[in-house]
């Protein structure tokens, strides 16, 4: 995953550099962060075993990401169902309010015209 540029500020007390210094960091996470050369030296494993370990860690990482995405999808579907339910309730309430106002208007106009003896 690439999250773009990140700025980190380091403050050192009582240090007054004469020039501005830029330092580039290469931060890695997950499978990319493991130092596979040390794993090969420590375990005395062959090249194929090392590649299999890399692939296994990659598959495990992908598997965990899939479970996370599936869980997020279920949460979003539940939120969608709840939102649809609320919208249906509000739509029904709005319809009832409109019909009530229309009924009140008809009643008011009818009584007004009856008082004026136009009906």
N, C-alpha and C positions, 0 to 999 in steps of 0.2 A: 504494500500500500504506500502511496506517495501522498503525503499531506502538505507538500509545498515547502516553501522556505520557512525556516524557523530562526528566530533571533535569540541569542543567549548573551546576556551581559554579565561580565565578571568584574567585580570591583575589588581593587587591592588598595588598602589604606597606605597613605604616605608614599605612593609611587607615582612619579610624574614622568611618563614616557615622553620622549622627544618626537615620536612619530606615531601615527595611527596604524595599528596592526590588524589585519584581517586573517582569521584562522578558519579554514574549512574543516568541518567534521563530517565523517561518513558514519551515521548512526544506523545500526541494523537491529531488527527485531525478529523474533521467531526462529525459523530454521536458518535464515541467512546469518544470524548472529553467532551461531556455534562455530568454533574454530575446529574444523574437521581434521586439520593436519595434526593437532594434538591428540585427537581421538585415535587416529591411526597409529601414532607413536605409542600411546599408553596401552592400547589393547593388542598391539602386535597383530592387527588384522590385515587381511589382504585387500587389494584394491576393490575387488568385487564386493566384499563384505562392507567396506566403507560406503560404496555407492548404494548398496541395499539399505544401509542405515539412513543415508540421506533421503532416499526415496520413501522409506517408512516414515520418517519424521515429516516429510512433505505431505504424504497421504494423511497422516494423523492430523496435521494442521488443517488440511482441506476438509477433513471429516468434522473437526470441531467447528470450523467456520460454517459448514452446511447445517449443523445442528443449531448454531446460533441464528442463522438466517431463517431457518424453519420456525424457530421460536418467535422471532420478530414478525414473521409473516402471520402466524396465528394471532399474535397480539394485535396486529393491524387489522386483520379480518374481524376480530371481536370488536374493536373500536369502530369499524365500518358498520357492523350490525347495530351497535348501540346508537350511532349517529343516525342511521336510517330510521330506527324506531323513534327516536326523539323528533326527527323531522316529520314523520307521519303523525305523531301526536300533536305537534304544533300546527300542522296543516289542518287537521280536523278541528282543533280549537279555533283557528283563524276562520274556517268555514262557518262554524257555529256563531262566532261573533258577527260575521257579515250577515248571516241570515237573521240573527236577532236584531241588528240595526235596521235591516230592511223591514222586518215586521213592525218595529217601533215607528218607522217612518210612515208606513201604510196606515197604522192605527192613528198616528198624529194627524196625517192629512185627512183621513176620513172624519175624525172628530172636528177638525178645523172647518171642513166644508159643510158639515152638518150644522155647526154653529152659525155659519154664514148663510145657511139655508140654500146652498147651491146643490146639495144632494138630496 
